[in-house]
Amino acid sequence: MNLLQLHHIIQILFTPPVNIWIFGFIGLWFWKYKKLMIVIWLLGVACLYLQYTPLFANGITKTIYPSLDRDYNKSDIQPQAIVVLGAGITVEVGDFGEFEGYPAGVSLLNIKAAAKVALENPTLPIILSGGVTNDGISEASAMQGYLRDNYSLLNQTILESQSLNTNQNARFTALKLNEVGIRRIILVTQASHMWRSAALFSKYGITPIYYPAWDDYSINNLKWWQKLIPNYAAAVETQKIFHEYIGYFIYVVL
């Protein structure tokens, strides 16, 4: 079993709501001890409730978010390139019947943040990282098209179009950077993804300066009792952060 397969298995088993079944199976193991079995099941229900509350989702999000007051321009590290990670595209049929890819969702958030950095650093090359996910169009080429159509940048653009996950983003991009002697980068990805991404680039010998695209999950506008009411948005955020924890363990720790 390779790391990617292990990642998928752990991802399925240990993210909500599937992870609650672990309590169910542990409880069944103690079926002869009815009171203990019931306690374990009740703990599972409490865990499920907690994972779907805004209060819990906000709390675990804060554990991996980069500092809000971090200023990449004041870093002692002198960057040599800008690296942008893709995170999905949408594909549409163009005016001449050909498929065209566009950054969507988080990818759009990332590439807009990257454009700001590029405008402030016109001499740094931009490496766009992301492989083919839809109809033969890579995330890297879709991001390149967006920059070309929406900004007048002077930066050289380099595509990394092989990667299909964050570990490959870091590994394949590091190979390209090493070829041209680049070791220090401004890394652009969504804030919730920065902790794991930066660790992986460091693992492959690249020093990252954080420039997060802020996919903030905030509960500041909720009353205290609303923070305790389960909702779908909180569940999605919890799953996202658990995904980051698991990916960090699989690809950085192991």
Accessible surface in RSA format (square Angstrom, percent):
REM  Atomic radii and reference values for relative SASA: ProtOr
REM  Chains: A
REM  Algorithm: Lee & Richards
REM  Probe-radius: 1.40
REM  Slices: 20
REM RES _ NUM      All-atoms   Total-Side   Main-Chain    Non-polar    All polar
REM                ABS   REL    ABS   REL    ABS   REL    ABS   REL    ABS   REL
RES MET A   1   163.05  84.4  77.43  51.2  85.61 203.8  78.20  66.5  84.84 112.4
RES ASN A   2    86.93  59.9  74.48  72.0  12.45  30.0  42.22 101.6  44.71  43.2
RES LEU A   3    73.19  40.8  69.68  49.9   3.51   8.8  69.71  49.0   3.49   9.4
RES LEU A   4    70.61  39.3  68.74  49.2   1.87   4.7  68.74  48.3   1.87   5.0
RES GLN A   5    92.46  51.7  90.35  66.0   2.11   5.0  28.48  60.6  63.98  48.5
RES LEU A   6    49.72  27.7  49.72  35.6   0.00   0.0  49.72  34.9   0.00   0.0
RES HIS A   7    13.58   7.4  13.58   9.4   0.00   0.0  11.00  11.3   2.58   3.0
RES HIS A   8   101.38  55.4 100.60  69.9   0.78   2.0  72.50  74.7  28.88  33.6
RES ILE A   9    70.85  40.3  69.78  52.0   1.07   2.6  70.78  51.0   0.07   0.2
RES ILE A  10    32.29  18.4  32.29  24.1   0.00   0.0  32.29  23.3   0.00   0.0
RES GLN A  11    40.60  22.7  40.48  29.6   0.12   0.3  24.11  51.3  16.49  12.5
RES ILE A  12   107.16  61.0 101.78  75.8   5.38  13.0 106.94  77.0   0.22   0.6
RES LEU A  13    81.74  45.5  81.51  58.3   0.23   0.6  81.51  57.2   0.23   0.6
RES PHE A  14    99.26  49.7  94.52  58.5   4.74  12.3  94.64  57.4   4.62  13.2
RES THR A  15    13.78   9.8  13.51  13.7   0.27   0.6   1.04   1.4  12.75  19.3
RES PRO A  16     3.14   2.3   0.05   0.0   3.09  11.2   0.05   0.0   3.09  19.2
RES PRO A  17    68.28  49.8  66.32  60.5   1.96   7.1  66.35  54.8   1.93  12.0
RES VAL A  18    58.90  38.8  57.86  52.4   1.04   2.5  58.21  50.6   0.69   1.9
RES ASN A  19    14.86  10.2  13.59  13.1   1.27   3.1   5.62  13.5   9.24   8.9
RES ILE A  20    25.51  14.5  23.68  17.6   1.83   4.4  23.68  17.0   1.83   5.0
RES TRP A  21   167.86  67.4 165.68  80.2   2.18   5.1 140.39  74.9  27.47  44.6
RES ILE A  22    58.44  33.3  56.78  42.3   1.66   4.0  58.31  42.0   0.12   0.3
RES PHE A  23    57.09  28.6  57.09  35.4   0.00   0.0  57.09  34.6   0.00   0.0
RES GLY A  24    19.83  24.5   0.00   N/A  19.83  24.5  18.94  52.0   0.89   2.0
RES PHE A  25   135.90  68.0 128.60  79.7   7.30  19.0 128.89  78.1   7.01  20.1
RES ILE A  26    78.54  44.7  75.78  56.5   2.75   6.6  78.52  56.5   0.01   0.0
RES GLY A  27     0.00   0.0   0.00   N/A   0.00   0.0   0.00   0.0   0.00   0.0
RES LEU A  28    93.11  51.9  89.29  63.9   3.82   9.6  89.53  62.9   3.58   9.6
RES TRP A  29   205.85  82.6 181.61  87.9  24.23  56.9 159.27  84.9  46.58  75.6
RES PHE A  30    65.77  32.9  64.91  40.2   0.86   2.2  65.77  39.9   0.00   0.0
RES TRP A  31   136.61  54.8 136.61  66.1   0.00   0.0 111.63  59.5  24.98  40.5
RES LYS A  32   150.20  73.3 122.38  75.1  27.82  66.2  67.99  61.2  82.22  87.6
RES TYR A  33   142.73  66.6 136.55  77.7   6.18  16.1  95.75  72.0  46.98  57.9
RES LYS A  34   114.58  55.9 111.04  68.1   3.54   8.4  84.04  75.6  30.54  32.5
RES LYS A  35   176.61  86.2 172.58 105.9   4.04   9.6 116.93 105.2  59.68  63.6
RES LEU A  36    77.89  43.4  73.06  52.3   4.84  12.2  76.09  53.4   1.80   4.9
RES MET A  37    20.46  10.6  20.46  13.5   0.00   0.0  19.03  16.2   1.43   1.9
RES ILE A  38    87.55  49.8  87.46  65.2   0.10   0.2  87.55  63.0   0.00   0.0
RES VAL A  39    77.74  51.2  77.07  69.8   0.66   1.6  77.52  67.4   0.22   0.6
RES ILE A  40    19.18  10.9  19.18  14.3   0.00   0.0  19.18  13.8   0.00   0.0
RES TRP A  41    95.05  38.1  91.82  44.4   3.23   7.6  92.84  49.5   2.21   3.6
RES LEU A  42   110.31  61.4 106.27  76.0   4.04  10.2 106.67  74.9   3.65   9.8
RES LEU A  43   101.40  56.5  98.16  70.2   3.24   8.1  98.64  69.3   2.75   7.4
RES GLY A  44     1.04   1.3   0.00   N/A   1.04   1.3   1.04   2.9   0.00   0.0
RES VAL A  45    94.15  62.0  93.50  84.6   0.65   1.6  93.52  81.3   0.63   1.7
RES ALA A  46    55.28  50.8  46.76  72.2   8.53  19.4  52.65  74.1   2.63   7.0
RES CYS A  47    37.79  28.6  33.48  37.3   4.30  10.1  10.17  25.8  27.62  29.8
RES LEU A  48    63.25  35.2  63.14  45.2   0.10   0.3  63.14  44.3   0.10   0.3
RES TYR A  49    95.91  44.8  89.68  51.0   6.23  16.2  81.36  61.1  14.55  17.9
RES LEU A  50    83.34  46.4  83.34  59.6   0.00   0.0  83.34  58.5   0.00   0.0
RES GLN A  51     4.67   2.6   4.67   3.4   0.00   0.0   2.00   4.3   2.67   2.0
RES TYR A  52    50.67  23.7  50.67  28.8   0.00   0.0  39.69  29.8  10.98  13.5
RES THR A  53     1.24   0.9   1.24   1.3   0.00   0.0   0.48   0.6   0.76   1.1
RES PRO A  54     0.68   0.5   0.68   0.6   0.00   0.0   0.68   0.6   0.00   0.0
RES LEU A  55    88.65  49.4  85.15  60.9   3.51   8.8  85.15  59.8   3.51   9.4
RES PHE A  56    46.80  23.4  40.38  25.0   6.41  16.7  46.33  28.1   0.46   1.3
RES ALA A  57     0.00   0.0   0.00   0.0   0.00   0.0   0.00   0.0   0.00   0.0
RES ASN A  58    14.44  10.0  14.44  14.0   0.00   0.0   0.00   0.0  14.44  14.0
RES GLY A  59    35.30  43.5   0.00   N/A  35.30  43.5  30.52  83.8   4.77  10.7
RES ILE A  60    20.81  11.8  20.77  15.5   0.04   0.1  20.81  15.0   0.00   0.0
RES THR A  61     2.68   1.9   2.68   2.7   0.00   0.0   2.68   3.6   0.00   0.0
RES LYS A  62   143.95  70.2 125.59  77.1  18.36  43.7  77.32  69.6  66.62  71.0
RES THR A  63    92.17  65.6  54.04  54.8  38.13  90.9  62.40  83.8  29.77  45.0
RES ILE A  64     8.78   5.0   2.37   1.8   6.41  15.4   5.23   3.8   3.54   9.6
RES TYR A  65    39.89  18.6  19.65  11.2  20.24  52.7  19.67  14.8  20.21  24.9
RES PRO A  66    13.53   9.9   1.03   0.9  12.50  45.4   9.37   7.7   4.16  25.9
RES SER A  67    53.33  45.1  37.54  50.1  15.79  36.4  37.73  80.3  15.60  21.9
RES LEU A  68   151.13  84.2 121.65  87.0  29.48  74.1 121.72  85.5  29.41  79.2
RES ASP A  69   126.06  88.3  95.97  95.5  30.08  71.1  50.61 119.1  75.44  75.2
RES ARG A  70   122.53  51.4  91.61  46.7  30.92  73.6  24.68  33.7  97.85  59.3
RES ASP A  71    61.75  43.3  48.49  48.3  13.26  31.4  20.50  48.2  41.26  41.1
RES TYR A  72    17.42   8.1  10.74   6.1   6.68  17.4  11.24   8.4   6.18   7.6
RES ASN A  73    97.86  67.5  64.44  62.3  33.41  80.5  24.77  59.6  73.09  70.6
RES LYS A  74   166.53  81.2 137.70  84.5  28.83  68.6  89.47  80.5  77.06  82.1
RES SER A  75    34.19  28.9  14.94  19.9  19.26  44.4  17.35  37.0  16.84  23.6
RES ASP A  76   144.22 101.0 114.22 113.7  30.00  70.9  40.26  94.8 103.96 103.7
RES ILE A  77    58.17  33.1  52.44  39.1   5.72  13.8  56.62  40.8   1.55   4.2
RES GLN A  78   122.57  68.5 120.43  88.0   2.14   5.1  49.90 106.2  72.67  55.1
RES PRO A  79    32.71  23.8  20.92  19.1  11.79  42.9  20.92  17.3  11.79  73.3
RES GLN A  80    52.88  29.6  44.33  32.4   8.54  20.3  18.17  38.7  34.70  26.3
RES ALA A  81     0.00   0.0   0.00   0.0   0.00   0.0   0.00   0.0   0.00   0.0
RES ILE A  82     0.00   0.0   0.00   0.0   0.00   0.0   0.00   0.0   0.00   0.0
RES VAL A  83     0.00   0.0   0.00   0.0   0.00   0.0   0.00   0.0   0.00   0.0
RES VAL A  84     0.00   0.0   0.00   0.0   0.00   0.0   0.00   0.0   0.00   0.0
RES LEU A  85     1.32   0.7   1.32   0.9   0.00   0.0   1.32   0.9   0.00   0.0
RES GLY A  86    12.94  16.0   0.00   N/A  12.94  16.0   0.00   0.0  12.94  29.0
RES ALA A  87    43.42  39.9  13.34  20.6  30.08  68.4  24.64  34.7  18.79  49.8
RES GLY A  88    24.95  30.8   0.00   N/A  24.95  30.8  24.44  67.1   0.51   1.1
RES ILE A  89    15.51   8.8   0.00   0.0  15.51  37.4   0.00   0.0  15.51  42.1
RES THR A  90    54.40  38.7  49.95  50.6   4.45  10.6  29.56  39.7  24.85  37.6
RES VAL A  91    33.34  21.9   5.79   5.2  27.55  66.4   5.79   5.0  27.55  74.7
RES GLU A  92    95.69  54.9  90.07  68.1   5.63  13.4  31.23  60.4  64.47  52.6
RES VAL A  93    97.77  64.3  71.06  64.3  26.72  64.4  71.06  61.7  26.72  72.5
RES GLY A  94    15.52  19.1   0.00   N/A  15.52  19.1   7.84  21.5   7.68  17.2
RES ASP A  95   143.95 100.8 104.97 104.5  38.98  92.2  28.83  67.8 115.12 114.8
RES PHE A  96   187.52  93.8 152.13  94.2  35.39  92.1 160.75  97.5  26.77  76.6
RES GLY A  97    55.05  67.9   0.00   N/A  55.05  67.9  27.23  74.7  27.82  62.3
RES GLU A  98    73.02  41.9  65.07  49.2   7.95  18.9  59.43 115.0  13.59  11.1
RES PHE A  99   115.13  57.6  97.14  60.2  17.98  46.8  97.14  58.9  17.98  51.5
RES GLU A 100    57.71  33.1  54.02  40.9   3.68   8.8  23.49  45.4  34.22  27.9
RES GLY A 101    15.53  19.2   0.00   N/A  15.53  19.2   0.10   0.3  15.43  34.6
RES TYR A 102    81.78  38.2  81.77  46.5   0.01   0.0  61.66  46.3  20.12  24.8
RES PRO A 103     8.40   6.1   0.83   0.8   7.58  27.5   0.83   0.7   7.58  47.1
RES ALA A 104    34.59  31.8  28.87  44.6   5.72  13.0  32.09  45.2   2.50   6.6
RES GLY A 105    60.46  74.6   0.00   N/A  60.46  74.6  45.60 125.1  14.86  33.3
RES VAL A 106    51.31  33.8  48.07  43.5   3.24   7.8  49.00  42.6   2.31   6.3
RES SER A 107     0.00   0.0   0.00   0.0   0.00   0.0   0.00   0.0   0.00   0.0
RES LEU A 108    52.16  29.1  52.16  37.3   0.00   0.0  52.16  36.6   0.00   0.0
RES LEU A 109    65.51  36.5  61.07  43.7   4.44  11.2  63.27  44.4   2.24   6.0
RES ASN A 110     0.16   0.1   0.16   0.2   0.00   0.0   0.00   0.0   0.16   0.2
RES ILE A 111     0.00   0.0   0.00   0.0   0.00   0.0   0.00   0.0   0.00   0.0
RES LYS A 112   100.79  49.2  93.66  57.5   7.14  17.0  45.18  40.7  55.61  59.2
RES ALA A 113    16.56  15.2   8.48  13.1   8.08  18.4  15.74  22.2   0.81   2.2
RES ALA A 114     0.13   0.1   0.13   0.2   0.00   0.0   0.13   0.2   0.00   0.0
RES ALA A 115     0.37   0.3   0.32   0.5   0.05   0.1   0.37   0.5   0.00   0.0
RES LYS A 116   106.81  52.1 103.13  63.3   3.68   8.8  84.46  76.0  22.34  23.8
RES VAL A 117     0.00   0.0   0.00   0.0   0.00   0.0   0.00   0.0   0.00   0.0
RES ALA A 118     0.00   0.0   0.00   0.0   0.00   0.0   0.00   0.0   0.00   0.0
RES LEU A 119    98.54  54.9  76.23  54.5  22.31  56.1  78.23  54.9  20.31  54.6
RES GLU A 120    82.51  47.4  51.57  39.0  30.94  73.7  38.57  74.6  43.94  35.9
RES ASN A 121    28.80  19.9  24.98  24.1   3.83   9.2   4.75  11.4  24.05  23.2
RES PRO A 122    56.15  40.9  51.08  46.6   5.07  18.4  51.09  42.2   5.05  31.4
RES THR A 123   125.45  89.2  95.46  96.8  29.99  71.5  80.76 108.5  44.69  67.6
RES LEU A 124    21.87  12.2  21.87  15.6   0.00   0.0  21.87  15.4   0.00   0.0
RES PRO A 125    21.83  15.9  21.11  19.2   0.73   2.6  21.33  17.6   0.50   3.1
RES ILE A 126     0.60   0.3   0.60   0.4   0.00   0.0   0.60   0.4   0.00   0.0
RES ILE A 127     0.88   0.5   0.88   0.7   0.00   0.0   0.88   0.6   0.00   0.0
RES LEU A 128     0.00   0.0   0.00   0.0   0.00   0.0   0.00   0.0   0.00   0.0
RES SER A 129     0.00   0.0   0.00   0.0   0.00   0.0   0.00   0.0   0.00   0.0
RES GLY A 130     0.33   0.4   0.00   N/A   0.33   0.4   0.33   0.9   0.00   0.0
RES GLY A 131     0.33   0.4   0.00   N/A   0.33   0.4   0.11   0.3   0.23   0.5
RES VAL A 132    73.80  48.6  61.52  55.7  12.28  29.6  61.52  53.5  12.28  33.3
RES THR A 133    69.69  49.6  35.55  36.0  34.14  81.4  44.06  59.2  25.63  38.7
RES ASN A 134    57.63  39.7  53.27  51.5   4.36  10.5   7.24  17.4  50.39  48.7
RES ASP A 135    92.95  65.1  53.65  53.4  39.30  92.9  17.06  40.1  75.89  75.7
RES GLY A 136    62.50  77.1   0.00   N/A  62.50  77.1  28.83  79.1  33.67  75.4
RES ILE A 137    27.58  15.7  25.00  18.6   2.58   6.2  27.58  19.9   0.00   0.0
RES SER A 138     8.08   6.8   6.34   8.5   1.74   4.0   3.48   7.4   4.60   6.4
RES GLU A 139    16.38   9.4  16.38  12.4   0.00   0.0   0.07   0.1  16.31  13.3
RES ALA A 140     0.00   0.0   0.00   0.0   0.00   0.0   0.00   0.0   0.00   0.0
RES SER A 141    41.24  34.8  33.97  45.3   7.27  16.7  30.41  64.8  10.83  15.2
RES ALA A 142     4.01   3.7   0.00   0.0   4.01   9.1   3.57   5.0   0.44   1.2
RES MET A 143     0.00   0.0   0.00   0.0   0.00   0.0   0.00   0.0   0.00   0.0
RES GLN A 144    58.76  32.9  58.13  42.5   0.63   1.5   8.52  18.1  50.24  38.1
RES GLY A 145    10.92  13.5   0.00   N/A  10.92  13.5  10.85  29.8   0.07   0.2
RES TYR A 146    40.98  19.1  35.21  20.0   5.77  15.0  26.86  20.2  14.12  17.4
RES LEU A 147     8.46   4.7   7.39   5.3   1.07   2.7   7.69   5.4   0.77   2.1
RES ARG A 148   164.45  69.0 136.62  69.6  27.83  66.3  78.02 106.6  86.43  52.4
RES ASP A 149   103.27  72.3  66.10  65.8  37.17  87.9  26.99  63.5  76.28  76.1
RES ASN A 150    82.23  56.7  50.34  48.6  31.89  76.8  13.34  32.1  68.89  66.6
RES TYR A 151    64.96  30.3  46.92  26.7  18.04  46.9  35.76  26.9  29.21  36.0
RES SER A 152   110.80  93.6  83.16 111.0  27.64  63.7  51.83 110.4  58.97  82.6
RES LEU A 153    41.93  23.3  12.38   8.9  29.55  74.3  13.32   9.4  28.60  77.0
RES LEU A 154   153.63  85.6 123.02  88.0  30.62  77.0 126.95  89.2  26.69  71.8
RES ASN A 155    14.57  10.0   0.39   0.4  14.19  34.2   0.99   2.4  13.58  13.1
RES GLN A 156   119.38  66.8 104.74  76.5  14.64  34.9  46.02  98.0  73.36  55.6
RES THR A 157    50.22  35.7  24.90  25.2  25.32  60.3   8.59  11.5  41.63  62.9
RES ILE A 158    44.80  25.5  40.78  30.4   4.02   9.7  44.80  32.3   0.00   0.0
RES LEU A 159    55.20  30.7  41.58  29.7  13.61  34.2  41.58  29.2  13.61  36.6
RES GLU A 160     0.32   0.2   0.28   0.2   0.03   0.1   0.32   0.6   0.00   0.0
RES SER A 161    46.35  39.2  32.79  43.8  13.56  31.2  27.58  58.7  18.77  26.3
RES GLN A 162   125.53  70.2 108.94  79.6  16.59  39.5  38.85  82.7  86.68  65.7
RES SER A 163     2.32   2.0   0.00   0.0   2.32   5.3   0.07   0.2   2.25   3.2
RES LEU A 164   121.22  67.5  87.25  62.4  33.97  85.4  93.22  65.5  28.00  75.3
RES ASN A 165    36.46  25.1  23.91  23.1  12.56  30.2  30.61  73.7   5.85   5.7
RES THR A 166    13.02   9.3  10.12  10.3   2.90   6.9   0.00   0.0  13.02  19.7
RES ASN A 167    17.90  12.3  17.58  17.0   0.31   0.8   0.00   0.0  17.90  17.3
RES GLN A 168    36.90  20.6  36.90  27.0   0.00   0.0   1.40   3.0  35.50  26.9
RES ASN A 169     9.83   6.8   9.83   9.5   0.00   0.0   0.00   0.0   9.83   9.5
RES ALA A 170     0.01   0.0   0.01   0.0   0.00   0.0   0.01   0.0   0.00   0.0
RES ARG A 171    90.25  37.9  89.51  45.6   0.74   1.8  25.21  34.5  65.04  39.4
RES PHE A 172    32.60  16.3  31.27  19.4   1.33   3.5  31.29  19.0   1.32   3.8
RES THR A 173     0.00   0.0   0.00   0.0   0.00   0.0   0.00   0.0   0.00   0.0
RES ALA A 174     2.87   2.6   2.87   4.4   0.00   0.0   2.87   4.0   0.00   0.0
RES LEU A 175   101.00  56.2  99.49  71.2   1.51   3.8  99.59  69.9   1.41   3.8
RES LYS A 176    71.89  35.1  67.95  41.7   3.95   9.4  23.46  21.1  48.43  51.6
RES LEU A 177     1.60   0.9   1.28   0.9   0.33   0.8   1.60   1.1   0.00   0.0
RES ASN A 178    62.14  42.8  47.36  45.8  14.77  35.6  19.27  46.4  42.86  41.4
RES GLU A 179   143.90  82.6 103.40  78.2  40.50  96.4  44.70  86.5  99.20  81.0
RES VAL A 180    96.11  63.2  64.45  58.3  31.66  76.3  73.70  64.0  22.41  60.8
RES GLY A 181    43.26  53.3   0.00   N/A  43.26  53.3  26.46  72.6  16.79  37.6
RES ILE A 182    16.27   9.3  16.27  12.1   0.00   0.0  16.27  11.7   0.00   0.0
RES ARG A 183   109.05  45.8 109.05  55.6   0.00   0.0  40.88  55.9  68.17  41.3
RES ARG A 184    85.73  36.0  85.73  43.7   0.00   0.0  23.37  31.9  62.36  37.8
RES ILE A 185     0.00   0.0   0.00   0.0   0.00   0.0   0.00   0.0   0.00   0.0
RES ILE A 186     0.02   0.0   0.02   0.0   0.00   0.0   0.02   0.0   0.00   0.0
RES LEU A 187     0.00   0.0   0.00   0.0   0.00   0.0   0.00   0.0   0.00   0.0
RES VAL A 188     0.00   0.0   0.00   0.0   0.00   0.0   0.00   0.0   0.00   0.0
RES THR A 189     0.29   0.2   0.29   0.3   0.00   0.0   0.00   0.0   0.29   0.4
RES GLN A 190    21.68  12.1  21.68  15.8   0.00   0.0   0.46   1.0  21.22  16.1
RES ALA A 191     0.00   0.0   0.00   0.0   0.00   0.0   0.00   0.0   0.00   0.0
RES SER A 192     1.14   1.0   1.00   1.3   0.13   0.3   0.00   0.0   1.14   1.6
RES HIS A 193    16.53   9.0  16.53  11.5   0.00   0.0   9.30   9.6   7.23   8.4
RES MET A 194     0.00   0.0   0.00   0.0   0.00   0.0   0.00   0.0   0.00   0.0
RES TRP A 195    79.67  32.0  75.28  36.4   4.39  10.3  56.67  30.2  23.01  37.3
RES ARG A 196     7.07   3.0   6.91   3.5   0.16   0.4   0.00   0.0   7.07   4.3
RES SER A 197     0.07   0.1   0.00   0.0   0.07   0.2   0.07   0.2   0.00   0.0
RES ALA A 198     2.97   2.7   2.70   4.2   0.28   0.6   2.97   4.2   0.00   0.0
RES ALA A 199    22.41  20.6  10.44  16.1  11.97  27.2  18.50  26.1   3.91  10.4
RES LEU A 200     0.00   0.0   0.00   0.0   0.00   0.0   0.00   0.0   0.00   0.0
RES PHE A 201     0.03   0.0   0.03   0.0   0.00   0.0   0.03   0.0   0.00   0.0
RES SER A 202    63.33  53.5  44.74  59.7  18.59  42.8  32.14  68.4  31.20  43.7
RES LYS A 203    98.95  48.3  62.30  38.2  36.65  87.3  60.36  54.3  38.59  41.1
RES TYR A 204    56.43  26.3  41.34  23.5  15.10  39.3  39.99  30.0  16.45  20.3
RES GLY A 205    49.07  60.5   0.00   N/A  49.07  60.5  37.90 104.0  11.17  25.0
RES ILE A 206     1.49   0.8   0.00   0.0   1.49   3.6   0.91   0.7   0.58   1.6
RES THR A 207    56.51  40.2  54.62  55.4   1.89   4.5  23.27  31.3  33.25  50.3
RES PRO A 208    17.68  12.9   7.30   6.7  10.38  37.7   7.30   6.0  10.38  64.5
RES ILE A 209     7.62   4.3   4.35   3.2   3.27   7.9   7.62   5.5   0.00   0.0
RES TYR A 210    52.70  24.6  50.20  28.6   2.50   6.5  17.02  12.8  35.68  44.0
RES TYR A 211    33.96  15.9  33.87  19.3   0.09   0.2  21.16  15.9  12.80  15.8
RES PRO A 212    16.13  11.8  12.12  11.0   4.01  14.6  12.12  10.0   4.01  25.0
RES ALA A 213     3.79   3.5   0.61   0.9   3.18   7.2   3.79   5.3   0.00   0.0
RES TRP A 214    97.25  39.0  76.00  36.8  21.24  49.9  54.88  29.3  42.36  68.7
RES ASP A 215    25.03  17.5  13.45  13.4  11.57  27.4  21.90  51.5   3.12   3.1
RES ASP A 216    95.87  67.2  65.03  64.7  30.84  72.9  22.80  53.7  73.07  72.9
RES TYR A 217    36.22  16.9  31.19  17.7   5.03  13.1  28.81  21.6   7.41   9.1
RES SER A 218    52.68  44.5  29.10  38.8  23.59  54.3  26.44  56.3  26.24  36.8
RES ILE A 219     8.40   4.8   7.85   5.9   0.55   1.3   7.85   5.7   0.55   1.5
RES ASN A 220   138.59  95.6 107.52 103.9  31.07  74.8  34.15  82.2 104.43 100.9
RES ASN A 221   132.56  91.4  96.00  92.8  36.56  88.0  48.45 116.6  84.11  81.3
RES LEU A 222    54.23  30.2  43.17  30.9  11.06  27.8  44.30  31.1   9.93  26.7
RES LYS A 223   128.42  62.7 121.08  74.3   7.34  17.5  79.80  71.8  48.62  51.8
RES TRP A 224   183.98  73.8 176.53  85.4   7.45  17.5 153.38  81.8  30.60  49.6
RES TRP A 225   115.77  46.5 113.86  55.1   1.92   4.5 100.85  53.8  14.92  24.2
RES GLN A 226    56.05  31.3  52.92  38.7   3.13   7.5   8.24  17.5  47.81  36.3
RES LYS A 227    52.98  25.8  52.98  32.5   0.00   0.0   5.08   4.6  47.90  51.0
RES LEU A 228    70.54  39.3  67.07  48.0   3.47   8.7  67.10  47.1   3.44   9.2
RES ILE A 229    87.49  49.8  86.68  64.6   0.81   2.0  87.38  62.9   0.11   0.3
RES PRO A 230    61.75  45.0  46.57  42.4  15.19  55.2  46.73  38.6  15.03  93.4
RES ASN A 231    62.33  43.0  51.39  49.7  10.94  26.3  38.72  93.2  23.61  22.8
RES TYR A 232   178.03  83.1 167.64  95.4  10.39  27.0 129.78  97.5  48.25  59.5
RES ALA A 233    59.13  54.4  50.25  77.5   8.88  20.2  54.30  76.5   4.83  12.8
RES ALA A 234     0.00   0.0   0.00   0.0   0.00   0.0   0.00   0.0   0.00   0.0
RES ALA A 235     3.79   3.5   3.79   5.8   0.00   0.0   3.79   5.3   0.00   0.0
RES VAL A 236    62.68  41.2  62.03  56.2   0.65   1.6  62.03  53.9   0.65   1.8
RES GLU A 237     8.88   5.1   8.49   6.4   0.39   0.9   0.97   1.9   7.90   6.5
RES THR A 238     0.00   0.0   0.00   0.0   0.00   0.0   0.00   0.0   0.00   0.0
RES GLN A 239    61.21  34.2  60.03  43.9   1.18   2.8  15.95  33.9  45.26  34.3
RES LYS A 240    65.55  32.0  58.46  35.9   7.08  16.9  48.72  43.9  16.83  17.9
RES ILE A 241     0.00   0.0   0.00   0.0   0.00   0.0   0.00   0.0   0.00   0.0
RES PHE A 242    33.54  16.8  33.11  20.5   0.44   1.1  33.54  20.3   0.00   0.0
RES HIS A 243    58.46  32.0  58.46  40.6   0.00   0.0  39.84  41.1  18.63  21.7
RES GLU A 244     7.46   4.3   7.46   5.6   0.00   0.0   0.16   0.3   7.30   6.0
RES TYR A 245    74.17  34.6  68.74  39.1   5.43  14.1  61.14  45.9  13.03  16.1
RES ILE A 246    17.30   9.8  14.85  11.1   2.45   5.9  17.30  12.5   0.00   0.0
RES GLY A 247     0.00   0.0   0.00   N/A   0.00   0.0   0.00   0.0   0.00   0.0
RES TYR A 248    53.92  25.2  53.92  30.7   0.00   0.0  18.55  13.9  35.37  43.6
RES PHE A 249    97.78  48.9  97.62  60.5   0.16   0.4  97.78  59.3   0.00   0.0
RES ILE A 250     0.02   0.0   0.00   0.0   0.02   0.0   0.00   0.0   0.02   0.1
RES TYR A 251     6.07   2.8   6.00   3.4   0.08   0.2   6.07   4.6   0.00   0.0
RES VAL A 252    36.85  24.3  20.10  18.2  16.76  40.4  20.10  17.5  16.76  45.4
RES VAL A 253    91.06  59.9  60.56  54.8  30.50  73.5  66.59  57.9  24.47  66.4
RES LEU A 254   107.00  59.6  55.85  40.0  51.15 128.6  63.99  44.9  43.02 115.8
END  Absolute sums over single chains surface
CHAIN  1 A    13693.0      11283.9       2409.1       8905.5       4787.5
END  Absolute sums over all chains
TOTAL         13693.0      11283.9       2409.1       8905.5       4787.5
